[in-house]
Amino acid sequence: MNRIGAIFTPYFPPEALRDAAQAAEESGVPELWLWEDCFRESAFATASAVLAWTTRMRVGIGVAPMPMRNVALTAMEIATVERMFPGRLIPGVGHGVQSWMGQIGARVASPLGLMREYVPALRSLLAGAETSASGRYVSLDRVRLDWPPADPPPVMVAGEGPKTVRLTGEVGDGTVLPAGSTPERVASTLALAREGRAAADRPGPHELVVFVEAAFDPRHAPPAASDPAASDSAPVDPADGAAPVAGAPEEVAAALEPYFTAGATRVILQPPLADRNLTEFLAGAGTVARLLQAA
Protein backbone atom coordinates (compact mmCIF):
# COMPACT_ATOMS: atom_id res chain seq x y z
CA MET A 1 0.00 0.00 0.00
CA ASN A 2 1.20 3.52 -0.80
CA ARG A 3 1.90 5.21 2.52
CA ILE A 4 1.61 8.98 2.86
CA GLY A 5 2.61 11.26 5.69
CA ALA A 6 3.24 14.91 6.45
CA ILE A 7 6.02 16.79 8.21
CA PHE A 8 5.69 19.18 11.12
CA THR A 9 8.86 21.17 10.57
CA PRO A 10 10.64 22.64 13.60
CA TYR A 11 10.38 26.10 12.04
CA PHE A 12 7.10 26.23 13.95
CA PRO A 13 7.44 26.61 17.76
CA PRO A 14 6.74 23.64 20.07
CA GLU A 15 3.49 25.18 21.30
CA ALA A 16 2.07 24.84 17.75
CA LEU A 17 2.56 21.07 17.74
CA ARG A 18 -0.55 19.96 19.65
CA ASP A 19 -2.98 21.74 17.32
CA ALA A 20 -1.04 20.48 14.29
CA ALA A 21 -1.03 16.88 15.53
CA GLN A 22 -4.74 16.90 16.24
CA ALA A 23 -5.49 18.57 12.91
CA ALA A 24 -3.38 15.94 11.14
CA GLU A 25 -5.26 13.06 12.75
CA GLU A 26 -8.65 14.67 12.13
CA SER A 27 -7.68 15.20 8.48
CA GLY A 28 -6.77 11.54 8.06
CA VAL A 29 -2.99 11.94 7.82
CA PRO A 30 -1.63 8.43 8.58
CA GLU A 31 1.83 9.56 9.72
CA LEU A 32 3.25 12.80 11.12
CA TRP A 33 7.01 13.12 10.82
CA LEU A 34 9.27 15.27 13.01
CA TRP A 35 12.76 16.63 12.51
CA GLU A 36 15.42 17.11 15.15
CA ASP A 37 17.09 20.21 13.74
CA CYS A 38 19.57 22.06 15.91
CA PHE A 39 18.67 24.02 17.89
CA ARG A 40 14.93 23.60 17.81
CA GLU A 41 12.57 20.89 19.14
CA SER A 42 13.95 17.60 20.38
CA ALA A 43 12.80 14.44 18.64
CA PHE A 44 11.64 12.09 21.36
CA ALA A 45 9.91 14.68 23.54
CA THR A 46 7.82 15.83 20.59
CA ALA A 47 7.16 12.29 19.36
CA SER A 48 5.88 11.25 22.79
CA ALA A 49 3.64 14.29 23.00
CA VAL A 50 2.11 13.70 19.56
CA LEU A 51 1.46 10.05 20.35
CA ALA A 52 -0.23 11.00 23.62
CA TRP A 53 -2.40 13.65 21.93
CA THR A 54 -3.59 11.28 19.19
CA THR A 55 -4.96 7.75 19.02
CA ARG A 56 -4.26 6.30 15.57
CA MET A 57 -1.60 8.28 13.79
CA ARG A 58 1.95 6.98 13.59
CA VAL A 59 4.90 9.29 14.25
CA GLY A 60 8.17 9.23 12.34
CA ILE A 61 11.48 10.77 13.40
CA GLY A 62 13.30 11.89 10.30
CA VAL A 63 15.91 11.99 11.74
CA ALA A 64 17.74 12.15 15.09
CA PRO A 65 21.48 12.93 14.68
CA MET A 66 23.63 10.04 15.88
CA PRO A 67 26.61 12.16 17.02
CA MET A 68 24.43 13.97 19.59
CA ARG A 69 23.46 10.84 21.54
CA ASN A 70 25.08 7.83 23.08
CA VAL A 71 23.57 4.82 21.34
CA ALA A 72 22.33 3.37 24.64
CA LEU A 73 20.36 6.54 25.31
CA THR A 74 18.80 6.43 21.84
CA ALA A 75 17.82 2.80 22.41
CA MET A 76 16.29 3.71 25.78
CA GLU A 77 14.30 6.57 24.20
CA ILE A 78 12.96 4.42 21.37
CA ALA A 79 12.17 1.47 23.63
CA THR A 80 10.33 3.66 26.15
CA VAL A 81 8.17 5.34 23.50
CA GLU A 82 7.51 2.04 21.71
CA ARG A 83 6.37 0.33 24.90
CA MET A 84 4.04 3.22 25.76
CA PHE A 85 2.62 3.46 22.23
CA PRO A 86 3.19 0.05 20.59
CA GLY A 87 3.59 0.03 16.84
CA ARG A 88 3.18 3.77 16.35
CA LEU A 89 6.79 5.05 16.36
CA ILE A 90 9.00 5.05 13.25
CA PRO A 91 12.49 5.94 14.51
CA GLY A 92 15.15 7.34 12.21
CA VAL A 93 18.78 8.34 12.68
CA GLY A 94 21.36 10.10 10.53
CA HIS A 95 24.76 11.78 10.38
CA GLY A 96 23.48 15.17 11.50
CA VAL A 97 24.24 18.42 9.69
CA GLN A 98 28.00 18.62 10.04
CA SER A 99 28.17 22.34 10.82
CA TRP A 100 25.71 21.87 13.66
CA MET A 101 27.63 18.87 14.97
CA GLY A 102 30.74 21.05 14.96
CA GLN A 103 28.97 23.74 16.97
CA ILE A 104 28.27 21.32 19.80
CA GLY A 105 31.63 19.54 19.71
CA ALA A 106 30.11 16.33 18.37
CA ARG A 107 31.40 16.29 14.79
CA VAL A 108 33.11 12.98 14.02
CA ALA A 109 36.00 12.38 11.67
CA SER A 110 34.18 9.53 9.90
CA PRO A 111 30.38 9.78 9.75
CA LEU A 112 30.32 6.48 7.86
CA GLY A 113 32.38 4.85 10.59
CA LEU A 114 29.95 6.10 13.21
CA MET A 115 26.95 4.78 11.27
CA ARG A 116 28.60 1.40 10.75
CA GLU A 117 29.07 1.00 14.51
CA TYR A 118 25.99 2.82 15.79
CA VAL A 119 23.06 1.38 13.84
CA PRO A 120 23.85 -2.33 14.43
CA ALA A 121 24.36 -1.61 18.14
CA LEU A 122 21.05 0.26 18.26
CA ARG A 123 19.16 -2.55 16.53
CA SER A 124 20.78 -5.13 18.81
CA LEU A 125 19.77 -3.23 21.94
CA LEU A 126 16.21 -2.79 20.68
CA ALA A 127 16.05 -6.54 20.07
CA GLY A 128 16.76 -7.08 23.77
CA ALA A 129 20.21 -8.56 23.27
CA GLU A 130 23.13 -8.09 25.61
CA THR A 131 25.39 -5.94 23.48
CA SER A 132 29.12 -5.26 23.69
CA ALA A 133 31.11 -3.13 21.29
CA SER A 134 34.59 -1.70 21.24
CA GLY A 135 34.80 0.58 18.25
CA ARG A 136 36.11 3.98 17.36
CA TYR A 137 32.82 5.64 18.31
CA VAL A 138 30.63 3.07 20.05
CA SER A 139 31.74 1.42 23.27
CA LEU A 140 29.36 -0.86 25.15
CA ASP A 141 30.16 -3.37 27.88
CA ARG A 142 27.42 -6.01 28.22
CA VAL A 143 24.60 -3.50 27.91
CA ARG A 144 21.05 -4.82 27.85
CA LEU A 145 17.82 -2.83 28.07
CA ASP A 146 15.63 -3.74 31.03
CA TRP A 147 12.54 -2.75 29.05
CA PRO A 148 13.16 -3.54 25.38
CA PRO A 149 10.25 -3.28 22.95
CA ALA A 150 8.07 -6.36 22.63
CA ASP A 151 8.31 -5.87 18.87
CA PRO A 152 11.37 -3.78 17.90
CA PRO A 153 10.48 -1.08 15.36
CA PRO A 154 12.40 -0.88 12.08
CA VAL A 155 15.18 1.72 12.20
CA MET A 156 15.26 4.19 9.30
CA VAL A 157 18.64 5.68 8.36
CA ALA A 158 19.21 8.88 6.37
CA GLY A 159 21.61 8.70 3.45
CA GLU A 160 22.41 10.44 0.18
CA GLY A 161 25.85 9.64 -1.23
CA PRO A 162 26.45 6.18 -2.75
CA LYS A 163 28.65 4.92 0.10
CA THR A 164 26.21 6.08 2.74
CA VAL A 165 23.21 4.67 0.89
CA ARG A 166 24.83 1.25 0.53
CA LEU A 167 25.59 1.34 4.24
CA THR A 168 21.97 2.19 5.10
CA GLY A 169 21.04 -1.07 3.38
CA GLU A 170 23.79 -2.97 5.13
CA VAL A 171 22.92 -1.84 8.68
CA GLY A 172 19.42 -0.27 8.60
CA ASP A 173 15.86 -1.28 7.89
CA GLY A 174 15.12 1.62 5.57
CA THR A 175 16.62 4.66 3.89
CA VAL A 176 15.40 8.26 4.22
CA LEU A 177 15.89 10.73 1.35
CA PRO A 178 15.42 14.50 1.68
CA ALA A 179 13.17 16.75 -0.36
CA GLY A 180 14.44 17.47 -3.86
CA SER A 181 14.89 13.81 -4.76
CA THR A 182 13.54 12.72 -8.13
CA PRO A 183 11.79 9.39 -8.79
CA GLU A 184 14.92 8.36 -10.70
CA ARG A 185 16.97 9.07 -7.62
CA VAL A 186 14.56 7.02 -5.52
CA ALA A 187 15.05 4.05 -7.85
CA SER A 188 18.85 4.33 -7.85
CA THR A 189 18.96 4.83 -4.08
CA LEU A 190 16.83 1.75 -3.47
CA ALA A 191 19.05 -0.30 -5.78
CA LEU A 192 22.17 0.77 -3.86
CA ALA A 193 20.55 0.09 -0.49
CA ARG A 194 19.53 -3.37 -1.66
CA GLU A 195 23.12 -4.00 -2.78
CA GLY A 196 24.27 -3.21 0.75
CA ARG A 197 21.58 -5.41 2.22
CA ALA A 198 22.55 -8.31 -0.02
CA ALA A 199 26.25 -7.86 0.76
CA ALA A 200 25.43 -8.13 4.47
CA ASP A 201 23.32 -11.23 3.77
CA ARG A 202 20.22 -9.60 5.18
CA PRO A 203 17.06 -11.02 3.59
CA GLY A 204 13.77 -9.18 3.46
CA PRO A 205 12.50 -5.91 2.00
CA HIS A 206 14.09 -2.49 2.47
CA GLU A 207 12.02 0.63 3.16
CA LEU A 208 12.53 3.81 1.14
CA VAL A 209 11.17 7.02 2.67
CA VAL A 210 11.29 10.20 0.59
CA PHE A 211 10.30 13.73 1.54
CA VAL A 212 8.52 15.74 -1.16
CA GLU A 213 7.75 19.45 -0.93
CA ALA A 214 4.10 20.12 -1.68
CA ALA A 215 1.80 23.14 -1.73
CA PHE A 216 -1.95 22.80 -2.01
CA ASP A 217 -2.67 26.30 -3.33
CA PRO A 218 -1.79 26.23 -7.06
CA ARG A 219 -1.39 30.02 -7.05
CA HIS A 220 1.52 29.83 -4.63
CA ALA A 221 4.04 27.17 -5.60
CA PRO A 222 6.79 26.44 -3.07
CA PRO A 223 10.34 27.68 -3.69
CA ALA A 224 12.52 25.69 -6.06
CA ALA A 225 15.07 24.74 -3.42
CA SER A 226 14.88 23.48 0.16
CA ASP A 227 16.36 25.41 3.02
CA PRO A 228 19.88 23.95 3.41
CA ALA A 229 19.27 23.61 7.15
CA ALA A 230 15.99 21.75 6.77
CA SER A 231 17.53 18.32 6.28
CA ASP A 232 19.84 16.04 8.21
CA SER A 233 22.08 15.89 5.14
CA ALA A 234 23.43 18.25 2.52
CA PRO A 235 20.71 19.80 0.31
CA VAL A 236 20.12 18.63 -3.21
CA ASP A 237 21.31 20.96 -5.97
CA PRO A 238 18.07 22.35 -7.49
CA ALA A 239 19.55 21.83 -10.94
CA ASP A 240 19.68 18.11 -10.26
CA GLY A 241 16.64 17.76 -8.04
CA ALA A 242 12.91 17.47 -8.39
CA ALA A 243 10.68 20.52 -8.47
CA PRO A 244 8.23 20.74 -5.58
CA VAL A 245 4.67 19.72 -6.41
CA ALA A 246 1.74 22.11 -6.19
CA GLY A 247 -1.96 22.14 -6.94
CA ALA A 248 -5.18 20.58 -5.80
CA PRO A 249 -4.91 17.34 -3.79
CA GLU A 250 -5.80 15.33 -6.91
CA GLU A 251 -2.88 16.93 -8.77
CA VAL A 252 -0.48 16.33 -5.89
CA ALA A 253 -1.58 12.70 -5.62
CA ALA A 254 -0.97 12.18 -9.35
CA ALA A 255 2.47 13.79 -9.07
CA LEU A 256 3.45 11.33 -6.31
CA GLU A 257 2.67 8.17 -8.26
CA PRO A 258 6.10 8.09 -9.99
CA TYR A 259 7.79 7.99 -6.58
CA PHE A 260 5.88 4.87 -5.61
CA THR A 261 6.48 3.32 -9.02
CA ALA A 262 10.21 3.93 -8.47
CA GLY A 263 10.10 1.95 -5.22
CA ALA A 264 9.31 4.43 -2.45
CA THR A 265 7.39 2.80 0.39
CA ARG A 266 6.55 6.12 2.05
CA VAL A 267 6.18 9.62 0.60
CA ILE A 268 6.15 12.27 3.30
CA LEU A 269 4.80 15.67 2.27
CA GLN A 270 6.83 18.67 3.41
CA PRO A 271 5.27 22.15 3.58
CA PRO A 272 7.08 25.06 1.94
CA LEU A 273 8.95 27.22 4.43
CA ALA A 274 6.73 30.16 3.48
CA ASP A 275 3.52 28.22 4.16
CA ARG A 276 2.26 29.22 7.60
CA ASN A 277 -1.19 27.63 7.27
CA LEU A 278 -0.57 24.22 8.80
CA THR A 279 -4.25 23.31 9.02
CA GLU A 280 -4.74 23.79 5.27
CA PHE A 281 -1.56 21.88 4.47
CA LEU A 282 -2.48 18.94 6.72
CA ALA A 283 -6.02 18.82 5.32
CA GLY A 284 -4.53 18.55 1.84
CA ALA A 285 -2.14 15.80 2.95
CA GLY A 286 -5.04 13.85 4.44
CA THR A 287 -6.99 14.12 1.18
CA VAL A 288 -3.96 12.90 -0.79
CA ALA A 289 -3.68 9.91 1.55
CA ARG A 290 -7.33 9.00 0.97
CA LEU A 291 -7.03 9.40 -2.79
CA LEU A 292 -4.00 7.11 -3.00
CA GLN A 293 -5.51 4.56 -0.64
CA ALA A 294 -8.59 4.36 -2.85
CA ALA A 295 -6.60 4.13 -6.08
Secondary structure as GFF3:
##gff-version 3
##sequence-region A 1 295
A	DSSP	beta_strand	3	8	.	.	.	ID=ss1
A	DSSP	three_ten_helix	14	16	.	.	.	ID=ss2
A	DSSP	alpha_helix	17	27	.	.	.	ID=ss3
A	DSSP	beta_strand	31	34	.	.	.	ID=ss4
A	DSSP	alpha_helix	43	53	.	.	.	ID=ss5
A	DSSP	beta_strand	58	61	.	.	.	ID=ss6
A	DSSP	beta_strand	64	65	.	.	.	ID=ss7
A	DSSP	three_ten_helix	66	68	.	.	.	ID=ss8
A	DSSP	alpha_helix	71	84	.	.	.	ID=ss9
A	DSSP	beta_strand	89	90	.	.	.	ID=ss10
A	DSSP	beta_strand	92	94	.	.	.	ID=ss11
A	DSSP	alpha_helix	98	103	.	.	.	ID=ss12
A	DSSP	alpha_helix	111	126	.	.	.	ID=ss13
A	DSSP	beta_strand	131	134	.	.	.	ID=ss14
A	DSSP	beta_strand	139	143	.	.	.	ID=ss15
A	DSSP	beta_strand	156	158	.	.	.	ID=ss16
A	DSSP	alpha_helix	162	171	.	.	.	ID=ss17
A	DSSP	beta_strand	174	177	.	.	.	ID=ss18
A	DSSP	alpha_helix	183	199	.	.	.	ID=ss19
A	DSSP	beta_strand	207	215	.	.	.	ID=ss20
A	DSSP	beta_strand	245	246	.	.	.	ID=ss21
A	DSSP	alpha_helix	249	261	.	.	.	ID=ss22
A	DSSP	beta_strand	266	270	.	.	.	ID=ss23
A	DSSP	alpha_helix	278	294	.	.	.	ID=ss24
###
